[in-house]
Amino acid sequence: MKDNIKAEQNELDTVEDIYEMSVLLDFYGQLLTPRQYDIMDLYYNSDLSLGEIAENLGISRQGVHDSIRKAKLALESYEERLGLVERFKVQEVNAEKALKSLELLGEKYPGIKDDPDYKRAIDLLGKIIDTL
């Protein structure tokens, strides 16, 4: 039983998976049960181990593991159906491309950098990218 938990835990612990779960938790976490959200937040955002979470919440390590597995499936299902994270990533890339295009325009036409509309557009896109 412990070997199964360890094997599955290694599957949960890749850097990409941790990042992806953190992002999914940001977008869809409030759709989970409060208990699932707490466990996922402690595991992915606070970097607590299964044992630490189990001790803090007064449940078994197996219970923590099962909650993580179920919540992970739920988050992935929400993204599959709603696609908010994917749309967010596309918007981020498009905003960065727009900013780069404006910057290239400024290099091509140096006088445009003094134009107030150009400065506003650069500032606005920078702010949008910072908030994404």
C-alpha positions in Angstrom: 0.0 0.0 0.0 2.8 2.5 0.9 4.6 1.6 -2.3 1.5 2.5 -4.3 1.2 5.9 -2.5 4.9 6.6 -3.1 4.6 5.7 -6.8 1.5 7.8 -7.3 3.1 10.6 -5.2 6.1 10.7 -7.5 3.6 11.0 -10.4 2.0 14.1 -8.7 5.3 15.8 -7.9 6.8 16.8 -11.3 7.6 20.5 -11.5 5.3 20.9 -14.5 2.4 19.2 -12.6 2.9 21.4 -9.6 2.8 24.5 -11.7 -0.2 23.3 -13.7 -2.1 22.3 -10.6 -1.4 25.7 -8.9 -2.7 27.5 -12.0 -5.8 25.3 -12.2 -6.3 25.8 -8.5 -6.2 29.6 -9.0 -8.8 29.4 -11.7 -11.1 26.6 -10.5 -10.3 26.1 -6.8 -13.5 27.6 -5.5 -15.4 24.9 -7.4 -13.9 22.3 -5.2 -15.2 21.4 -1.8 -13.7 23.6 1.0 -11.8 20.5 2.3 -10.5 19.6 -1.1 -9.4 23.2 -1.7 -7.6 23.4 1.6 -5.8 20.1 1.0 -4.8 21.2 -2.6 -3.7 24.6 -1.3 -1.6 23.1 1.4 0.0 20.6 -1.0 0.6 22.7 -4.1 0.9 26.2 -2.7 2.3 25.7 0.8 4.4 22.6 -0.3 3.4 20.5 2.7 3.9 16.7 2.6 1.0 14.2 2.8 2.0 13.5 6.3 2.1 17.1 7.4 -1.3 17.8 5.8 -2.7 14.6 7.4 -1.4 15.7 10.8 -2.7 19.3 10.4 -6.2 18.1 9.4 -6.5 15.0 11.6 -6.9 12.6 8.7 -4.9 9.7 7.3 -2.2 10.1 4.7 -4.3 7.9 2.4 -7.2 10.3 2.9 -5.0 13.2 1.9 -3.8 11.3 -1.1 -7.3 10.4 -2.2 -8.5 14.0 -1.8 -5.6 15.2 -3.9 -6.2 12.6 -6.6 -10.0 13.4 -6.8 -9.5 17.2 -6.7 -6.8 17.0 -9.4 -9.3 15.0 -11.6 -12.0 17.6 -10.9 -9.7 20.5 -11.8 -8.6 18.9 -15.0 -12.2 18.2 -15.9 -13.1 21.8 -15.3 -10.3 23.0 -17.6 -11.3 20.4 -20.2 -14.9 21.7 -20.2 -14.3 25.4 -19.7 -10.8 26.1 -21.1 -10.2 29.2 -19.0 -6.5 28.5 -18.4 -5.9 27.9 -22.1 -7.7 31.1 -23.1 -5.7 33.0 -20.4 -2.4 31.6 -21.8 -3.4 32.7 -25.4 -4.3 36.2 -24.2 -1.0 36.5 -22.4 1.0 35.5 -25.5 -1.1 37.8 -27.7 -0.5 40.8 -25.3 3.3 40.1 -25.3 3.2 39.9 -29.1 1.3 43.2 -29.3 3.8 44.9 -27.0 6.8 43.5 -29.0 5.2 44.8 -32.2 4.8 48.3 -30.7 8.3 48.2 -29.5 9.5 47.2 -33.0 7.4 50.0 -34.5 9.2 52.4 -32.1 12.6 51.2 -33.3 11.6 51.5 -36.9 10.1 55.0 -36.4 12.0 56.6 -33.5 9.9 59.7 -33.6 6.8 57.8 -32.7 8.2 57.2 -29.2 7.4 60.8 -28.3 3.8 60.4 -29.4 1.5 60.3 -26.3 -0.8 57.6 -27.9 2.2 55.4 -28.4 3.4 55.9 -24.9 -0.1 55.2 -23.5 -0.3 52.0 -25.6 3.1 50.8 -24.4 2.2 51.5 -20.8 -1.2 49.9 -21.0 0.1 46.7 -22.6 2.9 46.6 -20.0 0.3 46.9 -17.2 -1.9 44.2 -18.8 1.0 41.8 -19.1 2.0 42.5 -15.5 -1.5 41.7 -14.2 -1.5 38.4 -16.2 
